[in-house]
Amino acid sequence: MRYRILGPVRVWRGDAELTLGPPKQQALLALLLARAGELLTPQEVIDALWEEPPGSAVNVVHRHVGSLRRLLEPELPSRAAARRLLRGAGGYRLRVEPGELDLLRFRSLRAQAGRATAGDRAKGVSLLVDALGMWRGPAGTGLAPTVAAHPLFTALNHEYLATVKEAADAALATEPEHAPAPEHAHGERVLTLLEQATHHHPFDEALHARLITALAALGRQAEALAVHDSVRSRLVGELGVDPGPELRTAHERVLRQTVPVVVRAADPRGDAAEPETRPPAPSLLPAQLPSDIATFAGRRTELALSRELLEASEGPEAAQGTPAAGGAATIAAISGMAGVGKTTLAVHWAHRVAHLFPDGRLYVNLRGFHPTMAPLGAPDVMREVLSALGVPPQRVPEDPQALPAFYRSILAPRRLLILLDNARDSEQVRPLLPGTPGCLTLVTSRHRLDGLVITHAVRFLGLDVLSRAEGIEFLTRRLGLDRVAAEPEAAGDIVELCGHLPLALAIVCARALLNPRFALEAIVTELRATRGSLDSFASSDASADARSVFSWSYRALSPAAARLFRLLGGAHEGPELSVPAAASLVGVPVREARRQLGELLESQLLLEEAPGRFSCHELLRAYAKELSEERDDEAERARARRRLVEHHLHSAWAADALLAPYRDRVPLPPLGEGVVPEELTGETQAAQWLHRQRQVLLAAVERAAVDGDDGEGLCWRLAATLELFLDRAGRWEEQRVIQERALRAARRAGDSTGEAYILRALGFAYCRLGLYEESHETLSRALDRFTAAGAPDGQATAHRNLAFLSNARGRHAQALEHYALASALYELSGHRTGAAAVLNEIGWTHILTGAYEQALDDCGRAVLLHRRNGNRNGEAAAWDSVGYARHHRGEHPEALDAYAQAIALYRDIGDLSLQADTLVHLGESHAAAGDTAAAAVAWREALELFEHLGHPDAQQVGERLAGLELFTPPEPR
């Protein structure tokens, strides 16, 4: 058997390691081993295992003893006397042989060293070093904290500490009659032991004094002084005490250079010659930061965050330039897309705070995204850092398993600034992080480094593009104030055309500087001519060429994520993308699309503007488009575009069905393979989706018209589906454009049904725009086609649109005729909701003619019919009509009540446009009743909603509000 107690508890039988049982059983074994063959009473076991022992504690200990016996002696027959775990009078004892337990071996070697040191110092040091080599960490490692704090384990750890000091004293020959001369055969090993021990005992002054002396004796005076400064700051800052005599003496000897430096002289015979002394060599602190950029611009918010980070970890004195003692390890990660200026910011910040880190500033390019070279492995980086700190190569462990601990031990007593630039991922960075306070580590990466945020609570700074003001400042710093001030509009245009990206701005600035006679407006013209490509951002220097810089991120993608990225530029028209849209674009299940999006997000080729909504910088989109045109054939791009159009059609149809469930809507074609519509669960979500996706949906109509749709009418179906949404949002010009586009597409396909739907939508758009003659002609043609097709609901809606047009032209009798025909058609088809809507619209026409009593009767019945049919939108519209009629009758309280009913329903279903319209009516009634304050509240809310929608009625409401605010009521007499 072999047992380990100096570190994690482990047991071997032969070459096989035994699997220990539950925690309390492991703790029992550790206690028995710590006693090293001596008696352990049941009460001692109980006191160690429980803070408040249960009544069954004795029985539990007995059971664990039995389990340990079976583990250690599986061949032992039942009820036979144990040979290893013995029970005697008053307790238990584990029988171990001297060679079986590392603790006994450690004590034996220490005793031999004590006998040898007097006559053979070198042999004594060697034995002590061998003894300390038995330790794999503090005794009791891995046990419950209350068990590990037991006096048995505390005493063992004190033995270790005392032995380290003995080894240091023997190696340094600290007796007064001897000159300090470290025994070089083991001096380096003793130094490593001292560094490890001081890491675990940061306030042990005697230990640090020996470490300082050992470092100085090995020619590393700068490190020795740095250790003194570090422990002194720690003592003063955390304990409020000054260094004691041992620490002061060691410091004075280093300052006076009374510690001789011992080196090995090469012997021609290959053996080590006798040590010789030489004066200490000067030591250079590493100062590896790249130069700061004199024209650094903007990033004030980010720099303010960096100051907050230092203050949070170091205390407020850090902001005043005074290094603090102790504190938490400070690690910050700066992440962002290619070309956004991560390294520039990190270097600038590092130079600003470099004075706080007296032990040096280190810089390592991790080559995470390099065009020709592989990323640096953690062992290579560690060796590079250790070399910069002056650690001799022969002292660095060759074993990769031992290297990280050695690396952290070397960093532990130092205050260093470490900039790890261009990291590939969290795994590359994680082993390189210091394990103790005192250092600031900055990491930059195109990846988001989520893993470090999770495992190390790293402070994360997501770097975005420059604001417009920062972009102007960027140009001013590079081109000069006079040149930018002479053409301010052109400067702003350059910032916009560069997408606010620092790399693109730097390339354009270089062109302007190399051609000082060029006007900025001429550069703007060039940028506009190449917009949508990267031609204006090319350079012979790969590190300053937009395509090359972007390609380093692209090449790191999986093939599936790379294809999605390409199709984002080659087939997707809009500014943002959802997960279902991405799934439809590439024709994969949602789960796979989410994985691919996550990869693009991690690589900063996409941004997640809101949960589930992804966007791409315009220059990255241009790069993706170029890649798609090079690598994807047109047929594949066309299939992707078609799937995306189908996605938008089915999603918009579902949204429209939620917002107006009883509306006459176009039939849908079957869902294509690989198409995944949005899952919309309510009116509010549907309305938000339509408003957010408006530009994408308009682009999809245009794309469907250009690509054609094999006779399925995707273009006109999507345009017709968007009709109600665009009308209520006041997007009447956009409505006209897409309906005219869809009409041409339907006519090319010879689709008379599609032509009827689009003519009706287009005619209504003409009416909204005041093009009454065009509206009447177009709506009449729509009515003719629905009549020819025998579609009563289509005819009824056309008559309602014609009635609306008649009312707009002041022809109310004609409007009532159209409404009567529409009502009859709905009765014929059994369309009860349509009939209720017509009844409300008839009532509204009566309001326009001044027949308020008749209007209240019609609109009141419409309220009841819509409520019975479950049409909340229709009920809200009827309540608004009731309020409007009451208002014109001077019944303002009743009008306000009716409007309140309408507004509550509109808010519930998320209809912002009609809610704003009713708020305008509400304000009118408040104003008529003399309550101008309430009127102002209602109109301000209406104005906010209209402005949010971009509705043209916002101007009229704004004017009303301005007039109300200018009105001053007369002073009371």
C-alpha positions, 0 to 999 in steps of 0.5 A: 500500500502507498498513502499520500497525506501531504496534499490531496489524500490518495491511496494506491494498492500496487500501481492501482489507485483506490477510489475513496468513499464519501467525504466523511470517510475520506476525512476519517482516513486523512485523520488516521494518516495524519496520526501516522500509526498513533491512536485516534479516539472516536471523540476526536473523529467526531469533533473533526467531522461535525460541528454539531454531531448528530446522536448517531455520530458514533454509529456513523464512525463505526460504519466508515471504519468498516468501509475503510477496512473493506477498501484497504483489505478487500481480501479480508474474510468476514469477521476476521481480525484486520491487519491494517485498520486496528481497533484498540483500547480507546480508539483506532490506529492505521498500521503503516510501514515507513515506506508507505506513507509520504509523511513518514518519508518526509520526516525521515528525510528531514531527520537525516538532513539535520544530522548531515547539515553540520558536517556536509551542508550540501548533503543536508540541503539535498535531503531537505529539498527531497523531503519537501518534494514529498509535498503536493500541496497543503495537508488536507487539501480537498477535505471540507474546510472545517476538517482541513482546519483541524489542528492535526493538519495545521501542525503538518503545514507548520512542519512544512513551513519550518522545513522550507526555512531550514532548507533556505538557511542551509542553502544560504549558510546564514550562520554569523560566522559564515558569509552568505553563499548559497549552495548552488546545486540546490539554490534554484530549487530552494528558491522555487520552494520559497516562492511557493511558500510565500504564495501560501503565506503572504504575511510571513516576514521571516519567509519573505526575508529568506526569499529576498536574500536568495534572489539577491544571492542569485543575481536578481537584485531587482526582483528581490527589491520588488518582493520587499516592496510588495510584502511591505505594501501588503503589511501596511495596507492590510495589517497596518504594520511596518516590516519587522527586523528580519525583513528590514535587514534583508532589504538593507543588505540588498540595497548595500549589495552585501549579498555576494552574487554566486554564479557557476563557471563553466568547467572544460571537463564538463563538471561544475567548477567552484562558485565564483562571485561577481557584483550584481548586474543591472536589471532591466524591467520589461517595458514591452507595450507598443507605442501609443497613438498620438492622434488617439480620439474619443473613447471617453466612456470606455476610458471612464469605465477603465478608471472605475475598474481600477478603483474597484479593484485597487481602491481610490488611491489608484486613480491618484497614481498610488499603487494600492496593496493587496486587492483583487486580481484585475482582469479586463477583456476588450472585445469587438469586431475586426477594425473597431480599435480594440488594441489601440484602446488597450495600448492607450489605456495601458500607457495611462496606468503604466506608472501603477505597475513598478515591476514592468509592462508585458505585451504578448500578441497571442496571434489568435487571428493571424493570416499566416501564423498559428495561435500561440500556445499557453506554454510558449506564452508562459516561457516568453513572459518568464524570459522577459522577467529574467528567469533563466531558461534552465530554471523553467520547468520542462514539464507542461504540467508543472509550468503553470504553477511555476508561472503563477508563482513567479508572477505572485509577488509582482505588480505587473501590467500584462497586455494579452492581445488578439486572443483566439478564445477563453481557453487560450487565455485562461492558463495565462491569468495571474493567480494573485492580486497585484497585476492588471491583465488586459485581454483583447479579442475578436471573440467575446470570451464568454468563458472568462466572464463565467469562470473568472468574473472578468470585467468585459468591455464590448467595444462598439464603433465610434459615435458621430462626434468621435468620428469627427474628432478622429478625422480632426486629429488625423487631418487637422482642424482647418481641413475638417472645419472647412468642410464639416458636412463632408467630414460627417458624410465620411464618418457615415460612409465609413460606418463609423469604423476606426479602421475604415476611417484610418484608411480614408484619412491616409488617402486624404493625407497622401493627397492633401489637395483633395477636397473632402467632398471629392473623397465623399464622392468616391466613397458613395460610388463604391458603397456596398463594396470594400473597394474604398478600403483597400490597402497593400498592407494586409494589416490595414486592408479591410478585406484582409482584416475581416478575412482573419475572422471569417477563416476561423468559422466552421463551414456552416457558419461561414455559409450563413455569413456569406448568405447574410450578404448575398441573400438577406436585404434587411438590417437585422435578422431573427433566429427563424429568419436565419434558419430559413435563409440557410434552410436548417432547423432553428436549433442549428441556426441558433448554433451558427448565429452563436458562432458568428456572434462569438466571432463579432461578425454579428451583433445581438442588438436585443435578445434574438435580434442580430445585425451586421455592420454595413462593411461586414455585410459588404464583405459577406456579399463579395464572398457570396458572389465569389463562392456561392452560385446564383442558384443557391443565393436565389433559393436562399432569397426565396426561402427568406421571402416565404419566411416573411410572407408567412410571418407577416400573415400570422402577425396580421391575423393576430392584429385583425383576425376577422379581416379578409386576407389573402390565401397563403401558398404551402410552406416551402421546405426549410422555411421557418416562420416566426412564432408570434403569440399575441397582438402586442408581439405581432405589432412590434414585429411588424414595426421592427421588420418594416424595412426588411418586409419592404425589401422582401417585396422588392426582392420577390418582384425581381426574382419572380416566384414561379406563379405562387404570387409571393410578391403580391401576397406579401404586399397585400398582407402588409396593407393594413399595417402600413396604412395604420402606421401612416406609411402611405408613400411606402404603401404606394411604392410596394403596391405598384411594384406588386401590381406589375408583378401580378400582371406579368404573371397573369394573376387576376386574383392578385391584381384585384387585391393589389388594386384595392390596396393601391387605390386606398393608398392613393386616397390617403395621399389625396390622389382622389381621381387615381384612387377612384379609378383604381378602386373601381377596377378592383371592384370589377375584378372581385365581381368577376371572380364572384368574391363577395367579401372582396367586393364588400371591402372595395365598396368600403374603400370607395365609401371612405374615398367619397367621405374624403371628397365630402360626398357623404350620400354617395358614401352611404350608398357604397356602405349599403352595398357592402353591408348587403354583400356581408349579409350574403356571405355571412361575414358578421364582423364585416357587417359590424365594421360597416355599421360603425363606418355608417355611424361615422358618416352620420357624424360627418353629416351632423346626424349625431343621434343616428350615429350614436344608434349605429355606433352603439350597436356596432360596439355590441356586435363587435363585443359579441363577435370577440373583435376587440379592435372593432369594438375599440373603433366603435367606442371611438366613434361613440366618443366622437359623436358625444363630443360633437353633442357637447357631452364631454364627460360621456365622450371621455368615458367612451374614449377611455374604453377605446384606449384601454382596448387599443393598449391591450392589443398593442395598436399604437396608431389607432390608440394615438388617434383616439388620444387626439380625440380625447385631448379635443374633448378635454380642451372643449371642457376647459381642462387644457392640462389634461388635453396637453397630457393626451396630445403629448402621448399621442405625439410620442406614439405618432413620432415612434411610428413615423406617422405624418399626423405627428406634425398636426398634433405637434402644432395643436400642442404648441398652440395649447402651450402658447395659450394663457388663460385669463386672470380671474377677476 
